[in-house]
Each structure stands twice: as C-alpha cells, then as structure tokens.
Amino acid sequence: MNLYIRNINYIQLLVEGVVEGSYQKVLQSFAMNKTVPSTLVAKEILDDMIEANKGFWPELK
C-alpha cells in the first residue's frame, strides 16, 4: 500500500472515531501511523492526549 493511501486511511479512521466517539477506532488510527512504533505506544500517546486535552476533546468510549 503506498504511503499516500495509508495516510488517507488512518486519517479517515481517526475522523470516524472522533465523530462516533469510538476510543477503539481512534486507537487503531494512531497505531496505523508510521511514526508510532506499536499499538502499546499508540495507546499511551492517546491516553496522554485525552488527559491533556480533557476540556477540548469529545468523550471516547
């Protein structure tokens, strides 16, 4: 899969996850990003971002 298509896919999944309030979809999108080395790291980043931006982010379930 070329990098352009991969980027579109993870961004699309991120938007879907935020609109739907889906923690799992947002986590999957973070894990698909080439700059994130693993799903565990993606979860740590997402959890930290949620905590740091509580007043600005929608609630993810």
PDB file of N, CA, C and O in Angstrom:
ATOM      1  N   MET A   1       0.868  -1.179   0.000  1.00  0.00           N
ATOM      2  CA  MET A   1       0.000   0.000   0.000  1.00  0.00           C
ATOM      3  C   MET A   1       0.905   1.230   0.000  1.00  0.00           C
ATOM      4  O   MET A   1       1.841   1.323   0.794  1.00  0.00           O
ATOM      5  N   ASN A   2       0.620   2.161  -0.889  1.00  0.00           N
ATOM      6  CA  ASN A   2       1.502   3.318  -0.910  1.00  0.00           C
ATOM      7  C   ASN A   2       1.227   4.236   0.287  1.00  0.00           C
ATOM      8  O   ASN A   2       0.151   4.199   0.884  1.00  0.00           O
ATOM      9  N   LEU A   3       2.204   5.039   0.611  1.00  0.00           N
ATOM     10  CA  LEU A   3       2.154   5.883   1.805  1.00  0.00           C
ATOM     11  C   LEU A   3       0.992   6.866   1.768  1.00  0.00           C
ATOM     12  O   LEU A   3       0.374   7.125   2.801  1.00  0.00           O
ATOM     13  N   TYR A   4       0.688   7.409   0.619  1.00  0.00           N
ATOM     14  CA  TYR A   4      -0.406   8.368   0.487  1.00  0.00           C
ATOM     15  C   TYR A   4      -1.740   7.730   0.876  1.00  0.00           C
ATOM     16  O   TYR A   4      -2.513   8.308   1.640  1.00  0.00           O
ATOM     17  N   ILE A   5      -2.003   6.527   0.340  1.00  0.00           N
ATOM     18  CA  ILE A   5      -3.247   5.811   0.645  1.00  0.00           C
ATOM     19  C   ILE A   5      -3.283   5.451   2.126  1.00  0.00           C
ATOM     20  O   ILE A   5      -4.324   5.581   2.770  1.00  0.00           O
ATOM     21  N   ARG A   6      -2.159   5.001   2.668  1.00  0.00           N
ATOM     22  CA  ARG A   6      -2.095   4.649   4.094  1.00  0.00           C
ATOM     23  C   ARG A   6      -2.434   5.870   4.958  1.00  0.00           C
ATOM     24  O   ARG A   6      -3.188   5.751   5.924  1.00  0.00           O
ATOM     25  N   ASN A   7      -1.890   7.025   4.623  1.00  0.00           N
ATOM     26  CA  ASN A   7      -2.179   8.242   5.385  1.00  0.00           C
ATOM     27  C   ASN A   7      -3.658   8.603   5.315  1.00  0.00           C
ATOM     28  O   ASN A   7      -4.257   8.973   6.325  1.00  0.00           O
ATOM     29  N   ILE A   8      -4.240   8.497   4.140  1.00  0.00           N
ATOM     30  CA  ILE A   8      -5.669   8.779   3.992  1.00  0.00           C
ATOM     31  C   ILE A   8      -6.482   7.822   4.852  1.00  0.00           C
ATOM     32  O   ILE A   8      -7.438   8.236   5.506  1.00  0.00           O
ATOM     33  N   ASN A   9      -6.110   6.547   4.855  1.00  0.00           N
ATOM     34  CA  ASN A   9      -6.853   5.551   5.624  1.00  0.00           C
ATOM     35  C   ASN A   9      -6.815   5.835   7.123  1.00  0.00           C
ATOM     36  O   ASN A   9      -7.852   5.771   7.783  1.00  0.00           O
ATOM     37  N   TYR A  10      -5.639   6.148   7.674  1.00  0.00           N
ATOM     38  CA  TYR A  10      -5.599   6.376   9.120  1.00  0.00           C
ATOM     39  C   TYR A  10      -6.263   7.695   9.497  1.00  0.00           C
ATOM     40  O   TYR A  10      -6.836   7.803  10.581  1.00  0.00           O
ATOM     41  N   ILE A  11      -6.198   8.688   8.635  1.00  0.00           N
ATOM     42  CA  ILE A  11      -6.879   9.949   8.929  1.00  0.00           C
ATOM     43  C   ILE A  11      -8.394   9.769   8.849  1.00  0.00           C
ATOM     44  O   ILE A  11      -9.125  10.303   9.683  1.00  0.00           O
ATOM     45  N   GLN A  12      -8.860   9.035   7.871  1.00  0.00           N
ATOM     46  CA  GLN A  12     -10.290   8.756   7.753  1.00  0.00           C
ATOM     47  C   GLN A  12     -10.789   7.989   8.979  1.00  0.00           C
ATOM     48  O   GLN A  12     -11.855   8.296   9.511  1.00  0.00           O
ATOM     49  N   LEU A  13     -10.024   6.997   9.426  1.00  0.00           N
ATOM     50  CA  LEU A  13     -10.404   6.238  10.613  1.00  0.00           C
ATOM     51  C   LEU A  13     -10.407   7.127  11.852  1.00  0.00           C
ATOM     52  O   LEU A  13     -11.275   6.984  12.712  1.00  0.00           O
ATOM     53  N   LEU A  14      -9.452   8.039  11.950  1.00  0.00           N
ATOM     54  CA  LEU A  14      -9.404   8.975  13.071  1.00  0.00           C
ATOM     55  C   LEU A  14     -10.656   9.842  13.106  1.00  0.00           C
ATOM     56  O   LEU A  14     -11.268  10.009  14.161  1.00  0.00           O
ATOM     57  N   VAL A  15     -11.036  10.389  11.964  1.00  0.00           N
ATOM     58  CA  VAL A  15     -12.228  11.237  11.895  1.00  0.00           C
ATOM     59  C   VAL A  15     -13.474  10.431  12.266  1.00  0.00           C
ATOM     60  O   VAL A  15     -14.306  10.901  13.042  1.00  0.00           O
ATOM     61  N   GLU A  16     -13.605   9.234  11.721  1.00  0.00           N
ATOM     62  CA  GLU A  16     -14.749   8.380  12.070  1.00  0.00           C
ATOM     63  C   GLU A  16     -14.796   8.123  13.574  1.00  0.00           C
ATOM     64  O   GLU A  16     -15.855   8.208  14.194  1.00  0.00           O
ATOM     65  N   GLY A  17     -13.646   7.809  14.147  1.00  0.00           N
ATOM     66  CA  GLY A  17     -13.585   7.522  15.578  1.00  0.00           C
ATOM     67  C   GLY A  17     -14.002   8.700  16.424  1.00  0.00           C
ATOM     68  O   GLY A  17     -14.727   8.534  17.405  1.00  0.00           O
ATOM     69  N   VAL A  18     -13.558   9.884  16.060  1.00  0.00           N
ATOM     70  CA  VAL A  18     -13.913  11.083  16.827  1.00  0.00           C
ATOM     71  C   VAL A  18     -15.401  11.379  16.682  1.00  0.00           C
ATOM     72  O   VAL A  18     -16.071  11.675  17.671  1.00  0.00           O
ATOM     73  N   VAL A  19     -15.923  11.302  15.462  1.00  0.00           N
ATOM     74  CA  VAL A  19     -17.341  11.574  15.223  1.00  0.00           C
ATOM     75  C   VAL A  19     -18.218  10.575  15.974  1.00  0.00           C
ATOM     76  O   VAL A  19     -19.237  10.950  16.553  1.00  0.00           O
ATOM     77  N   GLU A  20     -17.821   9.307  15.965  1.00  0.00           N
ATOM     78  CA  GLU A  20     -18.594   8.260  16.629  1.00  0.00           C
ATOM     79  C   GLU A  20     -18.315   8.158  18.126  1.00  0.00           C
ATOM     80  O   GLU A  20     -19.045   7.481  18.850  1.00  0.00           O
ATOM     81  N   GLY A  21     -17.252   8.833  18.595  1.00  0.00           N
ATOM     82  CA  GLY A  21     -16.861   8.727  20.000  1.00  0.00           C
ATOM     83  C   GLY A  21     -16.253   7.371  20.318  1.00  0.00           C
ATOM     84  O   GLY A  21     -16.385   6.869  21.434  1.00  0.00           O
ATOM     85  N   SER A  22     -15.579   6.774  19.325  1.00  0.00           N
ATOM     86  CA  SER A  22     -15.030   5.425  19.458  1.00  0.00           C
ATOM     87  C   SER A  22     -13.551   5.455  19.832  1.00  0.00           C
ATOM     88  O   SER A  22     -12.700   5.798  19.011  1.00  0.00           O
ATOM     89  N   TYR A  23     -13.258   5.097  21.067  1.00  0.00           N
ATOM     90  CA  TYR A  23     -11.872   5.003  21.528  1.00  0.00           C
ATOM     91  C   TYR A  23     -11.110   4.007  20.658  1.00  0.00           C
ATOM     92  O   TYR A  23      -9.972   4.268  20.268  1.00  0.00           O
ATOM     93  N   GLN A  24     -11.731   2.869  20.352  1.00  0.00           N
ATOM     94  CA  GLN A  24     -11.069   1.806  19.591  1.00  0.00           C
ATOM     95  C   GLN A  24     -10.656   2.282  18.200  1.00  0.00           C
ATOM     96  O   GLN A  24      -9.543   1.992  17.759  1.00  0.00           O
ATOM     97  N   LYS A  25     -11.524   3.001  17.505  1.00  0.00           N
ATOM     98  CA  LYS A  25     -11.179   3.486  16.167  1.00  0.00           C
ATOM     99  C   LYS A  25     -10.065   4.529  16.227  1.00  0.00           C
ATOM    100  O   LYS A  25      -9.163   4.518  15.389  1.00  0.00           O
ATOM    101  N   VAL A  26     -10.120   5.417  17.197  1.00  0.00           N
ATOM    102  CA  VAL A  26      -9.059   6.417  17.326  1.00  0.00           C
ATOM    103  C   VAL A  26      -7.738   5.723  17.641  1.00  0.00           C
ATOM    104  O   VAL A  26      -6.698   6.074  17.083  1.00  0.00           O
ATOM    105  N   LEU A  27      -7.782   4.738  18.534  1.00  0.00           N
ATOM    106  CA  LEU A  27      -6.572   3.979  18.859  1.00  0.00           C
ATOM    107  C   LEU A  27      -6.028   3.276  17.622  1.00  0.00           C
ATOM    108  O   LEU A  27      -4.822   3.310  17.378  1.00  0.00           O
ATOM    109  N   GLN A  28      -6.886   2.646  16.845  1.00  0.00           N
ATOM    110  CA  GLN A  28      -6.452   1.983  15.609  1.00  0.00           C
ATOM    111  C   GLN A  28      -5.800   2.971  14.652  1.00  0.00           C
ATOM    112  O   GLN A  28      -4.793   2.662  14.015  1.00  0.00           O
ATOM    113  N   SER A  29      -6.379   4.155  14.556  1.00  0.00           N
ATOM    114  CA  SER A  29      -5.803   5.148  13.644  1.00  0.00           C
ATOM    115  C   SER A  29      -4.419   5.581  14.109  1.00  0.00           C
ATOM    116  O   SER A  29      -3.514   5.752  13.293  1.00  0.00           O
ATOM    117  N   PHE A  30      -4.250   5.760  15.412  1.00  0.00           N
ATOM    118  CA  PHE A  30      -2.928   6.113  15.935  1.00  0.00           C
ATOM    119  C   PHE A  30      -1.927   5.003  15.638  1.00  0.00           C
ATOM    120  O   PHE A  30      -0.790   5.276  15.251  1.00  0.00           O
ATOM    121  N   ALA A  31      -2.346   3.749  15.817  1.00  0.00           N
ATOM    122  CA  ALA A  31      -1.455   2.610  15.597  1.00  0.00           C
ATOM    123  C   ALA A  31      -1.064   2.467  14.121  1.00  0.00           C
ATOM    124  O   ALA A  31       0.006   1.940  13.815  1.00  0.00           O
ATOM    125  N   MET A  32      -1.915   2.928  13.211  1.00  0.00           N
ATOM    126  CA  MET A  32      -1.616   2.855  11.772  1.00  0.00           C
ATOM    127  C   MET A  32      -0.598   3.902  11.326  1.00  0.00           C
ATOM    128  O   MET A  32       0.000   3.772  10.257  1.00  0.00           O
ATOM    129  N   ASN A  33      -0.401   4.928  12.134  1.00  0.00           N
ATOM    130  CA  ASN A  33       0.527   5.996  11.789  1.00  0.00           C
ATOM    131  C   ASN A  33       1.957   5.453  11.793  1.00  0.00           C
ATOM    132  O   ASN A  33       2.386   4.837  12.768  1.00  0.00           O
ATOM    133  N   LYS A  34       2.684   5.680  10.714  1.00  0.00           N
ATOM    134  CA  LYS A  34       4.050   5.155  10.582  1.00  0.00           C
ATOM    135  C   LYS A  34       5.012   5.698  11.638  1.00  0.00           C
ATOM    136  O   LYS A  34       6.059   5.095  11.875  1.00  0.00           O
ATOM    137  N   THR A  35       4.685   6.810  12.270  1.00  0.00           N
ATOM    138  CA  THR A  35       5.579   7.372  13.280  1.00  0.00           C
ATOM    139  C   THR A  35       5.387   6.737  14.653  1.00  0.00           C
ATOM    140  O   THR A  35       6.153   7.012  15.576  1.00  0.00           O
ATOM    141  N   VAL A  36       4.365   5.889  14.794  1.00  0.00           N
ATOM    142  CA  VAL A  36       4.084   5.230  16.067  1.00  0.00           C
ATOM    143  C   VAL A  36       4.546   3.778  15.954  1.00  0.00           C
ATOM    144  O   VAL A  36       4.055   3.040  15.099  1.00  0.00           O
ATOM    145  N   PRO A  37       5.498   3.353  16.820  1.00  0.00           N
ATOM    146  CA  PRO A  37       6.127   2.049  16.649  1.00  0.00           C
ATOM    147  C   PRO A  37       5.277   0.825  17.019  1.00  0.00           C
ATOM    148  O   PRO A  37       5.558  -0.277  16.548  1.00  0.00           O
ATOM    149  N   SER A  38       4.252   0.999  17.849  1.00  0.00           N
ATOM    150  CA  SER A  38       3.457  -0.158  18.264  1.00  0.00           C
ATOM    151  C   SER A  38       2.090   0.284  18.778  1.00  0.00           C
ATOM    152  O   SER A  38       1.862   1.465  19.043  1.00  0.00           O
ATOM    153  N   THR A  39       1.188  -0.681  18.913  1.00  0.00           N
ATOM    154  CA  THR A  39      -0.137  -0.397  19.449  1.00  0.00           C
ATOM    155  C   THR A  39      -0.039   0.048  20.904  1.00  0.00           C
ATOM    156  O   THR A  39      -0.798   0.915  21.338  1.00  0.00           O
ATOM    157  N   LEU A  40       0.878  -0.529  21.655  1.00  0.00           N
ATOM    158  CA  LEU A  40       1.072  -0.133  23.057  1.00  0.00           C
ATOM    159  C   LEU A  40       1.473   1.339  23.149  1.00  0.00           C
ATOM    160  O   LEU A  40       0.948   2.077  23.983  1.00  0.00           O
ATOM    161  N   VAL A  41       2.387   1.758  22.307  1.00  0.00           N
ATOM    162  CA  VAL A  41       2.811   3.164  22.289  1.00  0.00           C
ATOM    163  C   VAL A  41       1.645   4.044  21.832  1.00  0.00           C
ATOM    164  O   VAL A  41       1.442   5.132  22.372  1.00  0.00           O
ATOM    165  N   ALA A  42       0.885   3.583  20.848  1.00  0.00           N
ATOM    166  CA  ALA A  42      -0.283   4.341  20.379  1.00  0.00           C
ATOM    167  C   ALA A  42      -1.270   4.562  21.521  1.00  0.00           C
ATOM    168  O   ALA A  42      -1.814   5.657  21.669  1.00  0.00           O
ATOM    169  N   LYS A  43      -1.503   3.529  22.329  1.00  0.00           N
ATOM    170  CA  LYS A  43      -2.413   3.644  23.472  1.00  0.00           C
ATOM    171  C   LYS A  43      -1.892   4.642  24.499  1.00  0.00           C
ATOM    172  O   LYS A  43      -2.658   5.448  25.026  1.00  0.00           O
ATOM    173  N   GLU A  44      -0.607   4.593  24.784  1.00  0.00           N
ATOM    174  CA  GLU A  44      -0.003   5.533  25.731  1.00  0.00           C
ATOM    175  C   GLU A  44      -0.142   6.974  25.231  1.00  0.00           C
ATOM    176  O   GLU A  44      -0.483   7.872  26.001  1.00  0.00           O
ATOM    177  N   ILE A  45       0.123   7.187  23.951  1.00  0.00           N
ATOM    178  CA  ILE A  45       0.010   8.527  23.368  1.00  0.00           C
ATOM    179  C   ILE A  45      -1.436   9.011  23.430  1.00  0.00           C
ATOM    180  O   ILE A  45      -1.703  10.135  23.853  1.00  0.00           O
ATOM    181  N   LEU A  46      -2.367   8.154  23.005  1.00  0.00           N
ATOM    182  CA  LEU A  46      -3.773   8.536  23.006  1.00  0.00           C
ATOM    183  C   LEU A  46      -4.253   8.857  24.415  1.00  0.00           C
ATOM    184  O   LEU A  46      -4.916   9.873  24.625  1.00  0.00           O
ATOM    185  N   ASP A  47      -3.929   8.006  25.379  1.00  0.00           N
ATOM    186  CA  ASP A  47      -4.356   8.251  26.763  1.00  0.00           C
ATOM    187  C   ASP A  47      -3.780   9.561  27.306  1.00  0.00           C
ATOM    188  O   ASP A  47      -4.469  10.311  27.997  1.00  0.00           O
ATOM    189  N   ASP A  48      -2.516   9.828  26.987  1.00  0.00           N
ATOM    190  CA  ASP A  48      -1.894  11.087  27.409  1.00  0.00           C
ATOM    191  C   ASP A  48      -2.570  12.285  26.742  1.00  0.00           C
ATOM    192  O   ASP A  48      -2.791  13.311  27.386  1.00  0.00           O
ATOM    193  N   MET A  49      -2.897  12.158  25.460  1.00  0.00           N
ATOM    194  CA  MET A  49      -3.547  13.264  24.754  1.00  0.00           C
ATOM    195  C   MET A  49      -4.951  13.522  25.292  1.00  0.00           C
ATOM    196  O   MET A  49      -5.367  14.672  25.427  1.00  0.00           O
ATOM    197  N   ILE A  50      -5.678  12.450  25.600  1.00  0.00           N
ATOM    198  CA  ILE A  50      -7.012  12.601  26.176  1.00  0.00           C
ATOM    199  C   ILE A  50      -6.921  13.337  27.508  1.00  0.00           C
ATOM    200  O   ILE A  50      -7.698  14.258  27.760  1.00  0.00           O
ATOM    201  N   GLU A  51      -5.993  12.946  28.349  1.00  0.00           N
ATOM    202  CA  GLU A  51      -5.826  13.571  29.665  1.00  0.00           C
ATOM    203  C   GLU A  51      -5.440  15.046  29.526  1.00  0.00           C
ATOM    204  O   GLU A  51      -5.986  15.904  30.220  1.00  0.00           O
ATOM    205  N   ALA A  52      -4.501  15.330  28.629  1.00  0.00           N
ATOM    206  CA  ALA A  52      -4.009  16.702  28.471  1.00  0.00           C
ATOM    207  C   ALA A  52      -5.036  17.637  27.840  1.00  0.00           C
ATOM    208  O   ALA A  52      -4.951  18.854  28.006  1.00  0.00           O
ATOM    209  N   ASN A  53      -6.009  17.071  27.113  1.00  0.00           N
ATOM    210  CA  ASN A  53      -6.968  17.892  26.369  1.00  0.00           C
ATOM    211  C   ASN A  53      -8.409  17.639  26.782  1.00  0.00           C
ATOM    212  O   ASN A  53      -9.322  17.775  25.968  1.00  0.00           O
ATOM    213  N   LYS A  54      -8.619  17.273  28.035  1.00  0.00           N
ATOM    214  CA  LYS A  54      -9.949  16.910  28.523  1.00  0.00           C
ATOM    215  C   LYS A  54     -11.039  17.910  28.146  1.00  0.00           C
ATOM    216  O   LYS A  54     -12.126  17.504  27.736  1.00  0.00           O
ATOM    217  N   GLY A  55     -10.778  19.167  28.273  1.00  0.00           N
ATOM    218  CA  GLY A  55     -11.787  20.179  28.012  1.00  0.00           C
ATOM    219  C   GLY A  55     -12.070  20.437  26.539  1.00  0.00           C
ATOM    220  O   GLY A  55     -13.012  21.153  26.202  1.00  0.00           O
ATOM    221  N   PHE A  56     -11.259  19.857  25.664  1.00  0.00           N
ATOM    222  CA  PHE A  56     -11.372  20.154  24.235  1.00  0.00           C
ATOM    223  C   PHE A  56     -11.799  18.960  23.393  1.00  0.00           C
ATOM    224  O   PHE A  56     -12.368  19.142  22.316  1.00  0.00           O
ATOM    225  N   TRP A  57     -11.542  17.761  23.852  1.00  0.00           N
ATOM    226  CA  TRP A  57     -11.821  16.554  23.084  1.00  0.00           C
ATOM    227  C   TRP A  57     -13.183  15.993  23.447  1.00  0.00           C
ATOM    228  O   TRP A  57     -13.642  16.141  24.580  1.00  0.00           O
ATOM    229  N   PRO A  58     -13.830  15.348  22.483  1.00  0.00           N
ATOM    230  CA  PRO A  58     -15.084  14.654  22.818  1.00  0.00           C
ATOM    231  C   PRO A  58     -14.751  13.410  23.657  1.00  0.00           C
ATOM    232  O   PRO A  58     -13.632  12.899  23.612  1.00  0.00           O
ATOM    233  N   GLU A  59     -15.717  12.947  24.401  1.00  0.00           N
ATOM    234  CA  GLU A  59     -15.507  11.739  25.198  1.00  0.00           C
ATOM    235  C   GLU A  59     -15.450  10.525  24.265  1.00  0.00           C
ATOM    236  O   GLU A  59     -16.306  10.353  23.397  1.00  0.00           O
ATOM    237  N   LEU A  60     -14.438   9.697  24.457  1.00  0.00           N
ATOM    238  CA  LEU A  60     -14.296   8.485  23.663  1.00  0.00           C
ATOM    239  C   LEU A  60     -14.650   7.294  24.543  1.00  0.00           C
ATOM    240  O   LEU A  60     -14.180   7.178  25.675  1.00  0.00           O
ATOM    241  N   LYS A  61     -15.484   6.415  24.004  1.00  0.00           N
ATOM    242  CA  LYS A  61     -15.897   5.228  24.766  1.00  0.00           C
ATOM    243  C   LYS A  61     -15.354   3.989  24.132  1.00  0.00           C
ATOM    244  O   LYS A  61     -15.592   2.887  24.626  1.00  0.00           O
TER     245      LYS A  61
END
